[in-house]
Amino acid sequence: MIKVRIKADSRYPVDRQQIRDRIKSVLELHKLDKVEVSVLIVGKRKMASLNETYRGKSGPTDVLSFALNESPTPSVEGNQGMNFLGDIVVCYPIAVEYALKRQILVDKVINELVEHGCLHLLGIHHR
Protein backbone atom coordinates (compact mmCIF):
# COMPACT_ATOMS: atom_id res chain seq x y z
CA MET A 1 0.00 0.00 0.00
CA ILE A 2 1.28 3.43 -0.97
CA LYS A 3 -0.14 6.43 0.84
CA VAL A 4 0.09 9.96 -0.56
CA ARG A 5 -0.95 12.90 1.58
CA ILE A 6 -1.62 16.11 -0.33
CA LYS A 7 -2.02 19.55 1.18
CA ALA A 8 -2.96 22.40 -1.12
CA ASP A 9 -4.67 25.70 -0.45
CA SER A 10 -8.01 26.05 -2.25
CA ARG A 11 -6.55 28.77 -4.46
CA TYR A 12 -4.22 26.14 -5.93
CA PRO A 13 -6.54 23.68 -7.69
CA VAL A 14 -4.78 20.42 -8.43
CA ASP A 15 -5.93 17.02 -9.57
CA ARG A 16 -5.15 15.06 -6.42
CA GLN A 17 -5.84 11.69 -8.03
CA GLN A 18 -3.37 12.38 -10.84
CA ILE A 19 -0.71 13.29 -8.25
CA ARG A 20 -1.38 10.10 -6.29
CA ASP A 21 -1.30 7.99 -9.44
CA ARG A 22 2.00 9.52 -10.61
CA ILE A 23 3.71 8.94 -7.26
CA LYS A 24 2.35 5.41 -7.02
CA SER A 25 3.62 4.56 -10.50
CA VAL A 26 7.13 5.84 -9.67
CA LEU A 27 7.26 3.96 -6.37
CA GLU A 28 5.86 0.76 -7.85
CA LEU A 29 8.43 0.94 -10.65
CA HIS A 30 11.09 0.98 -7.92
CA LYS A 31 9.36 -1.91 -6.15
CA LEU A 32 8.39 0.05 -3.04
CA ASP A 33 5.20 -0.42 -1.09
CA LYS A 34 4.05 0.37 2.45
CA VAL A 35 5.43 3.83 1.77
CA GLU A 36 4.01 7.22 2.64
CA VAL A 37 4.86 10.46 0.84
CA SER A 38 3.50 13.92 1.47
CA VAL A 39 2.99 16.57 -1.19
CA LEU A 40 2.56 20.23 -0.37
CA ILE A 41 1.45 22.77 -2.99
CA VAL A 42 2.61 26.27 -2.06
CA GLY A 43 2.93 29.80 -3.39
CA LYS A 44 6.08 31.70 -4.31
CA ARG A 45 6.58 33.31 -0.90
CA LYS A 46 6.54 30.00 0.97
CA MET A 47 8.73 28.32 -1.65
CA ALA A 48 11.26 31.19 -1.53
CA SER A 49 11.42 30.86 2.24
CA LEU A 50 12.01 27.09 2.04
CA ASN A 51 14.60 27.53 -0.71
CA GLU A 52 16.50 30.10 1.36
CA THR A 53 16.30 28.08 4.59
CA TYR A 54 17.24 24.67 3.21
CA ARG A 55 19.33 25.42 0.13
CA GLY A 56 20.70 28.88 0.87
CA LYS A 57 19.34 30.17 -2.44
CA SER A 58 17.19 33.25 -2.84
CA GLY A 59 13.86 33.24 -4.61
CA PRO A 60 11.39 30.46 -5.28
CA THR A 61 12.15 27.26 -7.12
CA ASP A 62 9.77 24.86 -8.88
CA VAL A 63 10.07 21.79 -6.62
CA LEU A 64 11.89 20.76 -3.46
CA SER A 65 12.22 17.32 -1.94
CA PHE A 66 12.95 16.54 1.67
CA ALA A 67 13.94 12.90 2.07
CA LEU A 68 13.64 11.47 5.53
CA ASN A 69 16.83 9.45 4.99
CA GLU A 70 19.70 9.59 2.56
CA SER A 71 19.05 5.92 1.76
CA PRO A 72 16.56 5.31 -1.08
CA THR A 73 14.95 2.59 1.06
CA PRO A 74 12.75 4.10 3.77
CA SER A 75 13.43 2.86 7.27
CA VAL A 76 11.36 4.87 9.71
CA GLU A 77 8.09 3.13 10.38
CA GLY A 78 5.11 5.36 10.93
CA ASN A 79 1.35 4.82 10.94
CA GLN A 80 0.09 1.28 10.37
CA GLY A 81 3.50 -0.10 9.44
CA MET A 82 4.00 2.53 6.73
CA ASN A 83 7.49 3.86 6.03
CA PHE A 84 7.63 7.63 5.58
CA LEU A 85 9.78 8.45 2.55
CA GLY A 86 9.65 12.25 2.71
CA ASP A 87 8.04 15.45 1.49
CA ILE A 88 7.67 16.97 -1.96
CA VAL A 89 6.92 20.70 -2.19
CA VAL A 90 5.68 22.16 -5.49
CA CYS A 91 5.33 25.87 -6.26
CA TYR A 92 1.96 26.28 -7.98
CA PRO A 93 2.59 29.73 -9.53
CA ILE A 94 5.83 28.51 -11.12
CA ALA A 95 3.99 25.46 -12.48
CA VAL A 96 1.47 27.85 -14.04
CA GLU A 97 4.32 29.85 -15.64
CA TYR A 98 5.84 26.65 -17.08
CA ALA A 99 2.43 25.53 -18.39
CA LEU A 100 1.84 28.85 -20.13
CA LYS A 101 5.30 28.80 -21.75
CA ARG A 102 4.84 25.22 -22.96
CA GLN A 103 1.12 25.65 -23.71
CA ILE A 104 0.13 22.58 -21.71
CA LEU A 105 -2.15 21.94 -18.76
CA VAL A 106 -0.97 23.03 -15.31
CA ASP A 107 -1.78 19.56 -13.93
CA LYS A 108 0.66 18.03 -16.44
CA VAL A 109 3.44 20.29 -15.20
CA ILE A 110 2.58 19.61 -11.56
CA ASN A 111 2.68 15.87 -12.20
CA GLU A 112 6.09 16.20 -13.88
CA LEU A 113 7.39 18.20 -10.91
CA VAL A 114 5.93 15.68 -8.45
CA GLU A 115 7.62 12.83 -10.32
CA HIS A 116 10.91 14.73 -10.33
CA GLY A 117 10.60 15.31 -6.58
CA CYS A 118 9.71 11.68 -5.97
CA LEU A 119 12.82 10.54 -7.84
CA HIS A 120 14.91 12.81 -5.62
CA LEU A 121 13.34 11.17 -2.56
CA LEU A 122 14.53 7.85 -3.95
CA GLY A 123 18.08 9.16 -4.29
CA ILE A 124 17.91 9.62 -8.07
CA HIS A 125 19.37 13.02 -8.88
CA HIS A 126 20.17 15.09 -11.94
CA ARG A 127 22.43 13.54 -14.53
Secondary structure, DSSP 4 states (H G I P E B T S, - for coil): -EEEEEEE-TTS---HHHHHHHHHHHHHHTT--SEEEEEEEE-HHHHHHHHHHHH---S--SEEEEESSSSSS---B-GGGPEEEEEEEEEHHHHHHHHHHHTS-HHHHHHHHHHHHHHHHTT----
